[in-house]
Amino acid sequence: MAVPISQAWTVATYVLGQKLKGRKRFPLVTMLEPLFRCNLACAGCGKIQYPAHILKQELTPEECFRAVEESGTPMVSIPGGEPLLHPQIDQIVAGLVERKKYVYMCTNALLLKEKLHLFKPSKYLSFSVHLDGQREHHDFSVCREGGYDIALDGIKAAIAAGFRVTTNTTLFDGADPNSVRAFFDELMEVGVEGMMVAPGYTYEKAPDQRHFLGRARSRRLFRSILSNRKRSWKFNASPMYMEFLMGKREFTCTPWGMPAYSVFGWQKPCYLLQDGYADTFQELIDTTDWSNYGTESGNPKCANCMVHSGYEASGVYYTFGSFRGLIDTAIAVFFDAYQDKGALDLLNEPVKPVHSFNPLIQIETKVNVVETQGTTA
């Protein structure tokens, strides 16, 4: 496992404590979005499609601390937008670390190298760098040539400075499993602590709707990638969630497991869907009709979702929900090679990159304008 023992112990005691209190719905990670603006314009992301006056808005450090204290989670993920564009991001991170929250600072790393001096290495802080595969694939995904090389330089600088560094990778239709596996090798050679990988979610606001994976194709892809695993690969994810991606397990979605807080408030029902907002975390829990969400609900917006923010918590809750869950997880940790001849056969099938016949949409956005807005807001 790539997760440090102290962090794993904190999460385990938290989950068991919530269960002993008889709580049926409790969060695992707070998804804290201090802003939506970004210095990239990815075709598969709907975040920066907000109007300019929304992109200029930011949460204050005090608002961030209050939201995390409301939810009470042991872990905080800071996505965006690009959090490093926030003028007080160092104060936000320092305050959360002081509160002994395990913080995953999500970033595309375009600014990481020049902003490192704002942060101090800590076991509570990890930079979670967004990389969607090897150089060509990543640059296509983020619609910026050279993005991969800049991000990799940022990763190397952060590791050299003593920071924890993980990666998060989103895969779309047409991903080459052999390339992804080679990508894992590259990240391990650089010294990344652990990798997280998931299929993309079909954001309604995303300009490119043609490249999202359905469930059957997701399972086929992840079976080919995650089977016959190398010992050197370290993943920053629940073993049960990864088995879910491979089609070895079925879980129901836990939409309240990773609640999202932004300039609009608490997002209903989850980080991926926008069906209204709540002013407080308790209001989010009490007023959301949770039966309307998850694949089993029949909601078409949830039909193909297998994303980390909906199912990672499901895997963790399964682990600590019964003795069977603990045993299954222990087996997955110690016997993680997943030898599978059929998956090897899948690797031998020819793959035609989807952008070769169905190009990724390139958004007509001047990135430097977005960055300038961020520094003057």
C-alpha positions as CSV (number, residue, x, y, z in Angstrom):
1,M,0.0,0.0,0.0
2,A,1.1,3.6,-0.8
3,V,-0.9,5.2,2.1
4,P,1.3,5.8,5.2
5,I,0.4,3.7,8.2
6,S,-0.5,6.8,10.3
7,Q,-3.0,7.9,7.7
8,A,-4.5,4.5,7.3
9,W,-4.8,4.1,11.1
10,T,-6.5,7.6,11.3
11,V,-9.0,6.7,8.6
12,A,-9.7,3.2,10.1
13,T,-10.4,4.5,13.6
14,Y,-12.6,7.3,12.2
15,V,-14.7,4.9,10.2
16,L,-15.0,2.4,13.0
17,G,-15.9,5.2,15.4
18,Q,-18.7,6.5,13.2
19,K,-20.1,2.9,12.9
20,L,-20.0,2.4,16.7
21,K,-22.0,5.6,17.0
22,G,-24.6,4.1,14.7
23,R,-24.2,6.7,12.0
24,K,-25.5,5.4,8.6
25,R,-24.4,8.4,6.5
26,F,-21.0,9.9,7.3
27,P,-18.4,11.4,5.0
28,L,-14.9,10.2,4.4
29,V,-13.2,13.0,2.5
30,T,-14.2,16.7,2.2
31,M,-13.9,17.9,-1.4
32,L,-13.0,21.6,-0.8
33,E,-13.1,23.7,-3.9
34,P,-11.7,27.2,-3.0
35,L,-12.2,28.4,-6.6
36,F,-13.3,27.2,-10.1
37,R,-10.9,29.1,-12.4
38,C,-8.0,27.2,-13.9
39,N,-4.9,27.8,-16.1
40,L,-6.0,24.9,-18.3
41,A,-9.1,24.4,-20.5
42,C,-9.6,20.6,-20.6
43,A,-12.2,19.2,-23.0
44,G,-13.5,16.7,-20.5
45,C,-14.0,19.1,-17.6
46,G,-17.0,21.3,-16.9
47,K,-15.6,23.4,-14.1
48,I,-14.3,26.4,-16.0
49,Q,-17.4,26.8,-18.1
50,Y,-18.8,29.1,-15.4
51,P,-19.3,32.8,-16.3
52,A,-16.4,35.1,-15.5
53,H,-18.0,36.6,-12.4
54,I,-18.2,33.1,-10.9
55,L,-14.6,32.2,-11.9
56,K,-13.4,35.3,-10.0
57,Q,-14.9,34.2,-6.7
58,E,-12.9,32.5,-4.0
59,L,-13.4,30.9,-0.6
60,T,-11.6,32.6,2.3
61,P,-9.4,30.5,4.6
62,E,-12.0,30.9,7.4
63,E,-14.8,29.5,5.1
64,C,-12.6,26.6,4.2
65,F,-11.8,25.8,7.9
66,R,-15.5,26.1,8.9
67,A,-16.6,23.7,6.1
68,V,-14.0,21.0,7.1
69,E,-14.9,21.3,10.8
70,E,-18.6,20.9,9.9
71,S,-18.0,17.7,8.0
72,G,-15.5,16.3,10.5
73,T,-13.6,14.2,7.9
74,P,-10.0,13.1,8.6
75,M,-9.1,13.8,4.9
76,V,-9.5,16.9,2.7
77,S,-9.1,17.0,-1.0
78,I,-8.6,20.4,-2.6
79,P,-9.6,20.3,-6.3
80,G,-10.7,23.2,-8.4
81,G,-10.1,24.8,-10.8
82,E,-6.4,25.1,-10.1
83,P,-6.0,25.7,-6.3
84,L,-2.5,27.2,-6.8
85,L,-4.2,30.2,-8.4
86,H,-5.8,31.0,-5.1
87,P,-3.8,33.9,-3.5
88,Q,-4.3,32.4,0.0
89,I,-3.8,28.7,-0.8
90,D,-0.8,28.5,1.5
91,Q,-2.8,29.8,4.4
92,I,-5.6,27.3,3.7
93,V,-3.3,24.3,3.5
94,A,-1.3,25.4,6.6
95,G,-4.5,25.8,8.6
96,L,-5.7,22.3,7.6
97,V,-2.4,20.7,8.4
98,E,-2.4,22.5,11.8
99,R,-5.8,20.8,12.4
100,K,-4.1,17.5,11.5
101,K,-6.2,16.8,8.4
102,Y,-4.6,14.7,5.7
103,V,-4.7,17.1,2.8
104,Y,-4.5,16.2,-0.9
105,M,-3.7,19.4,-2.8
106,C,-4.9,18.6,-6.3
107,T,-3.0,20.5,-9.1
108,N,-2.1,20.3,-12.7
109,A,1.4,21.3,-11.5
110,L,1.9,24.0,-14.1
111,L,2.6,26.4,-11.2
112,L,3.9,23.8,-8.7
113,K,7.6,24.4,-9.1
114,E,7.4,28.2,-8.6
115,K,4.9,27.9,-5.7
116,L,6.7,25.2,-3.7
117,H,8.3,27.7,-1.3
118,L,4.8,28.6,0.0
119,F,4.5,25.2,1.6
120,K,6.3,23.0,4.2
121,P,6.7,19.3,3.9
122,S,4.4,17.4,6.3
123,K,3.0,13.9,6.6
124,Y,-0.4,15.6,6.4
125,L,0.2,17.2,3.0
126,S,0.4,15.5,-0.4
127,F,0.5,17.2,-3.8
128,S,-1.9,15.2,-6.0
129,V,-0.8,15.9,-9.5
130,H,-3.2,15.5,-12.4
131,L,-1.6,13.4,-15.2
132,D,-3.7,11.6,-17.7
133,G,-1.1,9.3,-19.1
134,Q,2.1,9.5,-21.1
135,R,3.2,12.7,-22.7
136,E,1.1,12.6,-25.9
137,H,-2.1,11.4,-24.2
138,H,-1.9,13.8,-21.3
139,D,-1.3,16.8,-23.6
140,F,-4.3,15.9,-25.7
141,S,-6.5,15.4,-22.6
142,V,-5.6,18.8,-21.1
143,C,-5.5,20.5,-24.5
144,R,-2.1,22.0,-23.9
145,E,1.1,20.9,-25.6
146,G,4.0,20.7,-23.2
147,G,1.8,20.2,-20.1
148,Y,3.2,16.8,-19.3
149,D,6.8,18.0,-19.2
150,I,6.0,21.0,-17.0
151,A,4.0,18.8,-14.6
152,L,6.8,16.2,-14.4
153,D,9.3,18.9,-13.6
154,G,7.0,20.0,-10.8
155,I,6.7,16.5,-9.5
156,K,10.5,16.0,-9.4
157,A,11.0,19.4,-7.7
158,A,8.4,18.6,-5.0
159,I,9.9,15.1,-4.3
160,A,13.4,16.6,-4.1
161,A,12.1,19.1,-1.6
162,G,10.7,16.4,0.7
163,F,7.0,16.6,-0.2
164,R,4.7,13.7,-0.5
165,V,3.5,13.4,-4.1
166,T,0.7,11.3,-5.5
167,T,-1.0,11.4,-9.0
168,N,-4.5,11.2,-10.2
169,T,-5.3,10.0,-13.7
170,T,-8.6,10.1,-15.6
171,L,-9.0,7.7,-18.5
172,F,-11.3,8.2,-21.4
173,D,-12.5,6.1,-24.3
174,G,-9.6,5.0,-26.5
175,A,-7.0,4.9,-23.8
176,D,-4.2,2.5,-24.7
177,P,-3.8,0.0,-21.7
178,N,-0.2,-0.7,-22.7
179,S,0.6,3.0,-22.6
180,V,-1.1,3.4,-19.2
181,R,0.9,0.5,-17.8
182,A,4.2,2.1,-19.1
183,F,3.0,5.4,-17.6
184,F,2.8,3.6,-14.2
185,D,6.4,2.5,-14.6
186,E,7.4,6.1,-15.4
187,L,5.7,7.5,-12.3
188,M,7.3,4.9,-10.0
189,E,10.8,5.6,-11.4
190,V,10.3,9.3,-10.6
191,G,9.5,8.5,-7.0
192,V,5.7,9.1,-6.8
193,E,4.3,7.8,-3.5
194,G,1.1,6.4,-5.0
195,M,-1.2,6.6,-8.1
196,M,-5.0,7.0,-8.3
197,V,-6.8,6.1,-11.5
198,A,-10.5,6.4,-12.5
199,P,-12.7,6.7,-15.6
200,G,-13.9,10.1,-16.5
201,Y,-17.4,11.3,-15.5
202,T,-19.7,12.8,-18.1
203,Y,-19.9,16.4,-16.9
204,E,-22.9,18.0,-18.5
205,K,-20.9,21.2,-18.9
206,A,-17.9,19.4,-20.5
207,P,-17.5,20.6,-24.1
208,D,-16.4,17.1,-25.3
209,Q,-19.1,14.4,-24.6
210,R,-17.9,11.8,-27.0
211,H,-15.0,10.3,-25.1
212,F,-16.5,9.2,-21.8
213,L,-16.5,5.5,-21.0
214,G,-19.6,3.4,-20.3
215,R,-19.5,0.9,-17.5
216,A,-18.8,-2.2,-19.6
217,R,-16.0,-0.5,-21.5
218,S,-14.6,0.9,-18.2
219,R,-14.4,-2.6,-16.7
220,R,-12.8,-4.1,-19.8
221,L,-10.2,-1.3,-19.8
222,F,-9.4,-1.5,-16.1
223,R,-9.2,-5.2,-16.2
224,S,-6.5,-5.0,-18.8
225,I,-4.6,-2.3,-17.0
226,L,-4.8,-3.5,-13.4
227,S,-4.5,-7.2,-13.8
228,N,-1.1,-8.9,-13.9
229,R,0.2,-6.1,-11.8
230,K,3.9,-5.2,-11.2
231,R,5.2,-5.3,-7.6
232,S,6.7,-1.9,-8.1
233,W,3.3,-0.2,-8.7
234,K,1.9,1.6,-5.7
235,F,-1.7,2.8,-5.7
236,N,-3.3,5.5,-3.6
237,A,-6.8,3.9,-3.5
238,S,-8.9,1.4,-1.7
239,P,-8.1,-2.1,-2.9
240,M,-11.8,-2.7,-3.0
241,Y,-12.4,0.3,-5.2
242,M,-9.8,-1.0,-7.6
243,E,-11.4,-4.4,-7.7
244,F,-14.7,-2.6,-8.4
245,L,-13.1,-0.9,-11.4
246,M,-11.8,-4.3,-12.7
247,G,-15.3,-5.8,-12.5
248,K,-14.6,-8.1,-9.6
249,R,-17.0,-6.4,-7.2
250,E,-20.3,-4.6,-7.3
251,F,-20.8,-1.6,-5.0
252,T,-23.6,0.9,-4.7
253,C,-22.6,4.6,-4.8
254,T,-21.9,6.5,-1.6
255,P,-22.7,10.0,-2.8
256,W,-22.3,11.5,0.7
257,G,-18.9,9.9,1.1
258,M,-17.0,12.8,-0.4
259,P,-19.2,15.9,-0.1
260,A,-18.1,19.0,-2.0
261,Y,-18.0,22.5,-0.7
262,S,-17.5,25.6,-2.9
263,V,-18.4,29.2,-3.3
264,F,-22.0,28.1,-3.7
265,G,-22.1,26.1,-0.5
266,W,-22.5,22.3,-0.1
267,Q,-23.2,20.8,-3.5
268,K,-26.1,18.4,-3.8
269,P,-25.7,15.5,-4.0
270,C,-22.0,15.1,-4.6
271,Y,-18.9,16.5,-6.3
272,L,-20.0,15.5,-9.7
273,L,-23.7,16.5,-9.8
274,Q,-25.3,19.9,-9.3
275,D,-28.9,19.5,-8.1
276,G,-28.9,22.4,-5.7
277,Y,-26.8,23.5,-2.7
278,A,-27.1,23.5,1.1
279,D,-25.8,26.2,3.5
280,T,-24.6,23.6,6.1
281,F,-23.3,20.1,5.9
282,Q,-26.2,18.8,8.1
283,E,-28.7,20.4,5.8
284,L,-27.0,18.6,2.9
285,I,-27.4,15.3,4.7
286,D,-31.0,15.9,5.9
287,T,-32.5,17.5,2.8
288,T,-31.0,15.4,0.0
289,D,-33.1,12.6,-1.3
290,W,-30.3,10.1,-1.6
291,S,-32.5,7.4,-3.2
292,N,-32.4,9.4,-6.4
293,Y,-28.7,8.9,-6.9
294,G,-26.3,6.0,-7.8
295,T,-26.6,3.6,-10.7
296,E,-29.2,1.5,-8.8
297,S,-31.5,4.5,-8.6
298,G,-32.1,4.6,-12.4
299,N,-31.0,8.2,-12.6
300,P,-29.5,8.6,-16.1
301,K,-26.9,11.0,-14.8
302,C,-25.5,8.2,-12.7
303,A,-25.8,5.4,-15.2
304,N,-22.1,5.1,-16.2
305,C,-20.4,6.6,-13.2
306,M,-17.6,4.6,-11.6
307,V,-15.7,7.6,-10.3
308,H,-13.5,7.7,-7.3
309,S,-15.6,10.3,-5.5
310,G,-18.6,8.1,-5.6
311,Y,-17.2,4.6,-5.0
312,E,-13.9,5.0,-3.1
313,A,-15.9,5.5,0.1
314,S,-18.0,2.5,-0.8
315,G,-14.9,0.4,-0.9
316,V,-13.6,1.8,2.4
317,Y,-17.0,1.3,4.1
318,Y,-17.1,-2.3,2.8
319,T,-13.7,-3.0,4.3
320,F,-14.7,-1.9,7.8
321,G,-18.3,-3.0,7.6
322,S,-17.8,-6.6,8.4
323,F,-15.2,-9.2,9.2
324,R,-15.6,-10.5,5.6
325,G,-14.7,-7.0,4.3
326,L,-11.5,-6.9,6.4
327,I,-10.5,-10.4,5.1
328,D,-11.2,-9.5,1.5
329,T,-9.2,-6.3,1.8
330,A,-6.3,-8.1,3.5
331,I,-6.2,-10.7,0.7
332,A,-6.2,-7.8,-1.9
333,V,-3.3,-6.1,-0.1
334,F,-1.1,-9.2,0.2
335,F,-2.1,-10.9,-3.1
336,D,-2.3,-8.0,-5.5
337,A,-0.8,-9.4,-8.7
338,Y,-4.2,-10.4,-10.1
339,Q,-2.8,-12.9,-12.6
340,D,-5.3,-13.0,-15.5
341,K,-4.5,-14.6,-18.9
342,G,-7.6,-13.1,-20.4
343,A,-6.4,-9.6,-19.4
344,L,-3.1,-10.3,-21.1
345,D,-4.9,-11.2,-24.3
346,L,-6.7,-7.8,-24.1
347,L,-3.3,-6.1,-24.0
348,N,-2.4,-7.8,-27.3
349,E,-5.5,-6.4,-29.1
350,P,-4.7,-3.5,-31.4
351,V,-5.7,-0.1,-30.0
352,K,-6.4,2.9,-32.2
353,P,-6.2,6.1,-30.2
354,V,-9.6,7.6,-30.3
355,H,-8.3,11.1,-31.1
356,S,-6.9,9.7,-34.4
357,F,-10.4,9.4,-35.8
358,N,-12.5,11.4,-33.4
359,P,-10.4,14.3,-32.3
360,L,-10.6,15.8,-28.8
361,I,-12.4,19.2,-28.8
362,Q,-9.8,22.0,-28.4
363,I,-11.4,24.8,-26.4
364,E,-10.9,28.3,-27.8
365,T,-9.7,29.8,-24.5
366,K,-6.7,32.0,-23.9
367,V,-5.2,30.5,-20.8
368,N,-3.1,33.5,-19.9
369,V,-6.3,35.6,-19.6
370,V,-7.7,33.2,-17.1
371,E,-4.5,33.3,-15.1
372,T,-4.5,37.1,-15.2
373,Q,-8.1,37.2,-13.8
374,G,-7.0,35.0,-11.0
375,T,-4.2,37.3,-9.9
376,T,-6.4,40.5,-10.0
377,A,-9.6,39.2,-8.5
